Amino acid sequence: MILDGKKISLEIQDEIAAEVLKIKSSGKKIPHLAAILVGNDGASETYVGAKVKACEKAGFHSSLFRMPAAITENELLNKIIELNNDPNIDGFIVQLPLPSHISSQKVIETISPEKDVDGFHPVNVGRMVLNLPSYLPATPFGIIQLMKRYNIETTGKSCVVIGRSQIVGTPMSILLARNSYPGNCTVTLAHSKTKNLNEICKSSDIIIAALGKPEFLNANMVKDGAVVIDVGITRVPAQNSKSGFKLLGDVKFDEVVEKCSFITPVPGGVGPMTIASLLMNTLKANRKEIY
Ligand code: NAP
Protein backbone atom coordinates (compact mmCIF):
# COMPACT_ATOMS: atom_id res chain seq x y z
CA MET A 1 0.00 0.00 0.00
CA ILE A 2 1.23 3.49 -0.87
CA LEU A 3 1.41 5.89 2.08
CA ASP A 4 -0.11 9.07 0.65
CA GLY A 5 1.67 11.87 2.52
CA LYS A 6 0.09 14.56 0.39
CA LYS A 7 -3.45 13.43 1.24
CA ILE A 8 -2.74 12.95 4.96
CA SER A 9 -0.96 16.31 5.18
CA LEU A 10 -3.99 18.06 3.64
CA GLU A 11 -6.31 16.19 6.03
CA ILE A 12 -4.25 17.37 9.02
CA GLN A 13 -4.17 20.92 7.65
CA ASP A 14 -7.98 20.87 7.31
CA GLU A 15 -8.33 19.61 10.89
CA ILE A 16 -6.06 22.41 12.09
CA ALA A 17 -8.07 24.99 10.11
CA ALA A 18 -11.23 23.72 11.84
CA GLU A 19 -9.50 24.14 15.23
CA VAL A 20 -8.49 27.70 14.30
CA LEU A 21 -12.14 28.52 13.49
CA LYS A 22 -13.08 27.29 16.99
CA ILE A 23 -10.33 29.40 18.55
CA LYS A 24 -11.55 32.42 16.57
CA SER A 25 -15.16 31.98 17.57
CA SER A 26 -14.22 31.64 21.23
CA GLY A 27 -12.41 34.98 21.00
CA LYS A 28 -9.02 33.51 21.91
CA LYS A 29 -5.70 34.42 20.30
CA ILE A 30 -5.14 32.94 16.82
CA PRO A 31 -1.89 30.91 16.36
CA HIS A 32 0.95 33.02 15.01
CA LEU A 33 4.04 31.49 13.37
CA ALA A 34 7.00 33.66 12.40
CA ALA A 35 9.92 32.75 10.15
CA ILE A 36 13.31 34.38 9.77
CA LEU A 37 14.90 34.03 6.34
CA VAL A 38 18.52 35.12 5.94
CA GLY A 39 19.78 35.83 2.40
CA ASN A 40 18.27 34.81 -0.94
CA ASP A 41 18.90 31.06 -1.22
CA GLY A 42 16.40 29.74 -3.79
CA ALA A 43 15.53 26.47 -2.01
CA SER A 44 15.11 28.26 1.34
CA GLU A 45 12.81 30.83 -0.30
CA THR A 46 10.67 27.96 -1.64
CA TYR A 47 10.50 26.15 1.72
CA VAL A 48 9.65 29.31 3.70
CA GLY A 49 7.11 30.35 1.05
CA ALA A 50 5.35 26.97 1.38
CA LYS A 51 5.27 27.30 5.19
CA VAL A 52 3.80 30.83 5.08
CA LYS A 53 1.20 29.72 2.52
CA ALA A 54 0.17 26.75 4.68
CA CYS A 55 -0.18 29.06 7.70
CA GLU A 56 -2.48 31.36 5.77
CA LYS A 57 -4.57 28.43 4.54
CA ALA A 58 -4.97 27.15 8.09
CA GLY A 59 -6.06 30.60 9.29
CA PHE A 60 -2.87 31.26 11.32
CA HIS A 61 -1.22 34.64 11.46
CA SER A 62 2.24 34.48 9.92
CA SER A 63 5.15 36.90 9.78
CA LEU A 64 8.18 36.59 7.55
CA PHE A 65 11.30 38.52 8.56
CA ARG A 66 13.79 38.79 5.69
CA MET A 67 17.37 39.55 6.71
CA PRO A 68 20.25 40.37 4.36
CA ALA A 69 22.92 37.67 3.85
CA ALA A 70 25.47 40.10 5.33
CA ILE A 71 23.63 40.41 8.66
CA THR A 72 26.04 39.91 11.59
CA GLU A 73 25.58 37.03 14.00
CA ASN A 74 24.85 39.49 16.81
CA GLU A 75 22.17 41.29 14.82
CA LEU A 76 20.47 37.96 14.06
CA LEU A 77 20.68 36.85 17.71
CA ASN A 78 19.11 40.17 18.76
CA LYS A 79 16.24 39.62 16.33
CA ILE A 80 15.70 36.17 17.84
CA ILE A 81 15.63 37.62 21.35
CA GLU A 82 13.08 40.18 20.14
CA LEU A 83 10.81 37.37 18.86
CA ASN A 84 11.35 35.36 22.07
CA ASN A 85 9.92 38.34 23.96
CA ASP A 86 7.07 39.14 21.57
CA PRO A 87 3.84 37.88 23.18
CA ASN A 88 2.02 37.99 19.81
CA ILE A 89 4.25 35.28 18.32
CA ASP A 90 3.56 31.71 19.50
CA GLY A 91 6.45 30.06 17.74
CA PHE A 92 9.10 30.79 15.12
CA ILE A 93 11.69 29.15 12.93
CA VAL A 94 15.00 30.31 11.51
CA GLN A 95 15.31 28.76 8.06
CA LEU A 96 18.55 26.77 7.70
CA PRO A 97 21.18 26.70 6.26
CA LEU A 98 22.60 30.05 7.38
CA PRO A 99 25.55 31.93 5.82
CA SER A 100 28.89 30.47 6.97
CA HIS A 101 29.78 33.44 9.23
CA ILE A 102 26.80 32.63 11.49
CA SER A 103 26.82 29.70 13.93
CA SER A 104 23.63 27.67 13.43
CA GLN A 105 24.13 26.09 16.84
CA LYS A 106 24.28 29.50 18.56
CA VAL A 107 21.15 30.54 16.68
CA ILE A 108 19.27 27.37 17.70
CA GLU A 109 20.30 27.74 21.33
CA THR A 110 19.17 31.39 21.42
CA ILE A 111 15.61 30.50 20.41
CA SER A 112 13.49 30.08 23.53
CA PRO A 113 12.57 26.36 23.89
CA GLU A 114 8.93 27.45 24.41
CA LYS A 115 8.88 28.97 20.89
CA ASP A 116 11.18 26.44 19.16
CA VAL A 117 8.55 24.88 16.88
CA ASP A 118 11.29 23.26 14.75
CA GLY A 119 12.22 21.20 17.82
CA PHE A 120 15.97 21.72 17.37
CA HIS A 121 16.80 23.34 20.74
CA PRO A 122 18.79 21.01 23.06
CA VAL A 123 16.02 21.33 25.68
CA ASN A 124 13.43 19.99 23.22
CA VAL A 125 15.81 17.28 21.99
CA GLY A 126 16.49 16.25 25.61
CA ARG A 127 12.79 16.19 26.44
CA MET A 128 12.15 14.04 23.35
CA VAL A 129 14.81 11.54 24.53
CA LEU A 130 13.20 11.44 27.98
CA ASN A 131 9.75 10.88 26.39
CA LEU A 132 8.49 14.14 27.90
CA PRO A 133 6.16 16.45 25.93
CA SER A 134 8.26 18.47 23.46
CA TYR A 135 8.22 19.96 20.00
CA LEU A 136 9.36 17.17 17.67
CA PRO A 137 11.47 17.96 14.59
CA ALA A 138 9.20 18.26 11.55
CA THR A 139 10.37 15.35 9.38
CA PRO A 140 10.43 12.59 12.03
CA PHE A 141 7.18 13.99 13.51
CA GLY A 142 5.62 13.81 10.03
CA ILE A 143 6.69 10.18 9.63
CA ILE A 144 5.25 9.30 13.04
CA GLN A 145 1.94 10.92 12.04
CA LEU A 146 1.88 9.04 8.74
CA MET A 147 2.46 5.71 10.54
CA LYS A 148 -0.29 6.53 13.02
CA ARG A 149 -2.85 7.48 10.37
CA TYR A 150 -2.24 4.22 8.50
CA ASN A 151 -2.27 2.19 11.76
CA ILE A 152 1.13 0.70 10.99
CA GLU A 153 2.10 -1.86 13.62
CA THR A 154 5.45 -0.97 15.18
CA THR A 155 5.52 -2.69 18.59
CA GLY A 156 8.24 -5.34 18.76
CA LYS A 157 9.31 -4.74 15.15
CA SER A 158 12.91 -4.50 14.04
CA CYS A 159 13.71 -1.20 12.39
CA VAL A 160 16.75 0.22 10.64
CA VAL A 161 17.15 3.97 10.19
CA ILE A 162 19.78 4.70 7.52
CA GLY A 163 21.37 8.10 8.19
CA ARG A 164 22.10 9.74 11.56
CA SER A 165 21.61 13.48 10.90
CA GLN A 166 20.40 15.63 13.77
CA ILE A 167 17.27 16.69 11.91
CA VAL A 168 16.13 13.31 10.55
CA GLY A 169 17.91 10.03 11.33
CA THR A 170 18.90 10.46 14.97
CA PRO A 171 15.52 11.80 16.22
CA MET A 172 13.72 9.20 14.09
CA SER A 173 15.67 6.39 15.77
CA ILE A 174 14.87 7.79 19.22
CA LEU A 175 11.15 8.17 18.49
CA LEU A 176 10.78 4.63 17.17
CA ALA A 177 12.63 3.18 20.16
CA ARG A 178 10.50 5.05 22.75
CA ASN A 179 7.90 3.28 24.84
CA SER A 180 4.90 4.72 22.93
CA TYR A 181 2.98 4.28 19.71
CA PRO A 182 4.36 4.52 17.07
CA GLY A 183 7.45 3.15 18.79
CA ASN A 184 8.57 0.14 20.81
CA CYS A 185 10.73 -0.95 17.89
CA THR A 186 14.17 -2.50 18.23
CA VAL A 187 16.14 0.10 16.32
CA THR A 188 19.45 0.00 14.47
CA LEU A 189 20.83 3.44 13.55
CA ALA A 190 23.02 2.97 10.47
CA HIS A 191 25.49 5.42 8.91
CA SER A 192 28.33 5.51 6.40
CA LYS A 193 30.61 3.40 8.63
CA THR A 194 28.02 0.64 9.20
CA LYS A 195 29.12 -2.84 8.12
CA ASN A 196 26.73 -5.42 6.65
CA LEU A 197 24.04 -2.84 5.91
CA ASN A 198 22.50 -5.12 3.27
CA GLU A 199 21.96 -7.88 5.85
CA ILE A 200 20.66 -5.44 8.45
CA CYS A 201 18.12 -4.04 5.97
CA LYS A 202 17.13 -7.49 4.74
CA SER A 203 16.29 -8.60 8.30
CA SER A 204 14.35 -5.42 9.24
CA ASP A 205 10.57 -5.11 9.43
CA ILE A 206 10.75 -1.32 8.98
CA ILE A 207 13.34 0.58 6.91
CA ILE A 208 13.68 4.37 7.09
CA ALA A 209 15.99 5.53 4.32
CA ALA A 210 17.40 9.01 5.11
CA LEU A 211 20.86 9.12 3.62
CA GLY A 212 20.45 11.33 0.56
CA LYS A 213 21.75 8.78 -1.97
CA PRO A 214 19.28 8.42 -4.86
CA GLU A 215 17.82 4.92 -5.31
CA PHE A 216 20.25 3.42 -2.77
CA LEU A 217 17.81 0.84 -1.34
CA ASN A 218 17.07 -1.92 -3.86
CA ALA A 219 14.75 -4.93 -3.78
CA ASN A 220 17.52 -7.33 -2.70
CA MET A 221 17.89 -5.35 0.55
CA VAL A 222 14.21 -5.60 1.49
CA LYS A 223 12.34 -8.54 2.96
CA ASP A 224 8.81 -9.43 1.89
CA GLY A 225 6.17 -7.42 3.75
CA ALA A 226 8.56 -4.72 5.01
CA VAL A 227 7.48 -1.12 5.66
CA VAL A 228 9.72 1.29 3.72
CA ILE A 229 9.80 5.02 4.43
CA ASP A 230 11.78 7.06 1.92
CA VAL A 231 12.98 10.40 3.30
CA GLY A 232 15.53 11.17 0.58
CA ILE A 233 15.03 14.01 -1.85
CA THR A 234 17.65 14.57 -4.53
CA ARG A 235 17.18 16.79 -7.57
CA VAL A 236 18.54 15.18 -10.72
CA PRO A 237 18.48 16.52 -14.29
CA ALA A 238 15.59 15.17 -16.40
CA GLN A 239 15.27 15.99 -20.09
CA ASN A 240 11.56 15.16 -20.37
CA SER A 241 10.38 17.33 -17.50
CA LYS A 242 9.26 20.95 -17.83
CA SER A 243 11.49 22.16 -15.03
CA GLY A 244 14.52 20.27 -16.37
CA PHE A 245 14.86 18.15 -13.24
CA LYS A 246 13.06 15.49 -11.22
CA LEU A 247 13.14 14.41 -7.59
CA LEU A 248 14.55 11.03 -6.62
CA GLY A 249 14.23 9.31 -3.25
CA ASP A 250 16.70 6.98 -1.55
CA VAL A 251 14.65 3.93 -2.60
CA LYS A 252 14.38 2.18 -5.99
CA PHE A 253 10.63 2.57 -5.81
CA ASP A 254 9.62 0.52 -8.86
CA GLU A 255 11.27 -2.68 -7.67
CA VAL A 256 10.92 -2.22 -3.88
CA VAL A 257 7.17 -1.48 -4.08
CA GLU A 258 6.54 -5.10 -5.12
CA LYS A 259 7.89 -6.41 -1.81
CA CYS A 260 6.48 -3.93 0.70
CA SER A 261 3.40 -3.89 2.86
CA PHE A 262 3.65 -0.07 2.98
CA ILE A 263 5.89 2.38 1.13
CA THR A 264 6.13 6.16 0.72
CA PRO A 265 6.56 7.62 -2.77
CA VAL A 266 8.87 10.53 -3.66
CA PRO A 267 7.49 13.10 -4.17
CA GLY A 268 4.21 12.96 -2.23
CA GLY A 269 5.28 10.87 0.77
CA VAL A 270 7.31 12.24 3.66
CA GLY A 271 7.91 15.72 2.17
CA PRO A 272 4.35 17.15 2.47
CA MET A 273 4.07 15.85 6.05
CA THR A 274 6.74 18.26 7.32
CA ILE A 275 4.46 21.27 6.76
CA ALA A 276 1.65 19.60 8.69
CA SER A 277 4.11 18.92 11.54
CA LEU A 278 5.12 22.57 11.76
CA LEU A 279 1.48 23.67 11.93
CA MET A 280 0.78 21.05 14.62
CA ASN A 281 3.72 22.31 16.68
CA THR A 282 2.55 25.92 16.32
CA LEU A 283 -0.95 24.98 17.46
CA LYS A 284 0.61 23.24 20.51
CA ALA A 285 2.61 26.43 21.20
CA ASN A 286 -0.55 28.55 20.95
CA ARG A 287 -2.34 26.26 23.40
CA LYS A 288 0.69 26.10 25.70
CA GLU A 289 0.40 22.30 25.60
CA ILE A 290 4.10 21.68 26.21
CA TYR A 291 5.39 24.53 28.40
P1 NAP B 1 22.77 14.35 5.92
O1 NAP B 1 22.90 15.34 7.02
O2 NAP B 1 23.58 14.51 4.67
O3 NAP B 1 23.10 12.91 6.54
C1 NAP B 1 23.19 11.78 5.73
C2 NAP B 1 23.41 10.58 6.64
O4 NAP B 1 23.45 9.43 5.81
C3 NAP B 1 24.72 10.61 7.43
O5 NAP B 1 24.49 10.16 8.75
C4 NAP B 1 25.61 9.65 6.67
O6 NAP B 1 26.54 8.96 7.50
C5 NAP B 1 24.60 8.67 6.12
N1 NAP B 1 25.10 8.01 4.92
C6 NAP B 1 25.61 8.58 3.80
N2 NAP B 1 25.96 7.63 2.91
C7 NAP B 1 25.65 6.44 3.48
C8 NAP B 1 25.78 5.10 3.05
N3 NAP B 1 26.29 4.78 1.84
N4 NAP B 1 25.37 4.13 3.87
C9 NAP B 1 24.84 4.40 5.09
N5 NAP B 1 24.70 5.66 5.55
C10 NAP B 1 25.11 6.67 4.75
O7 NAP B 1 21.29 14.17 5.42
P2 NAP B 1 19.85 14.66 5.98
O8 NAP B 1 19.83 16.12 6.15
O9 NAP B 1 19.42 13.77 7.09
O10 NAP B 1 18.98 14.30 4.69
C11 NAP B 1 18.93 13.00 4.14
C12 NAP B 1 18.04 13.01 2.92
O11 NAP B 1 16.72 13.36 3.31
C13 NAP B 1 18.44 14.05 1.86
O12 NAP B 1 18.13 13.53 0.58
C14 NAP B 1 17.54 15.23 2.17
O13 NAP B 1 17.28 16.04 1.03
C15 NAP B 1 16.29 14.51 2.60
N6 NAP B 1 15.41 15.28 3.50
C16 NAP B 1 14.09 15.22 3.23
C17 NAP B 1 13.20 15.87 4.05
C18 NAP B 1 11.74 15.77 3.74
O14 NAP B 1 10.96 16.57 4.22
N7 NAP B 1 11.31 14.77 2.96
C19 NAP B 1 13.64 16.58 5.15
C20 NAP B 1 15.01 16.60 5.43
C21 NAP B 1 15.90 15.92 4.60
P3 NAP B 1 27.74 9.69 8.32
O15 NAP B 1 27.06 10.32 9.51
O16 NAP B 1 28.64 8.58 8.70
O17 NAP B 1 28.33 10.69 7.39
Residues whose N, C-alpha, C, O or C-beta is under 5 A from the ligand:
A	BS01	NAP	T139 I162 G163 R164 S165 V168 G169 A190 H191 S192 K193 A210 L211 G212 V231 G232 I233 T234 V270 G271 T274
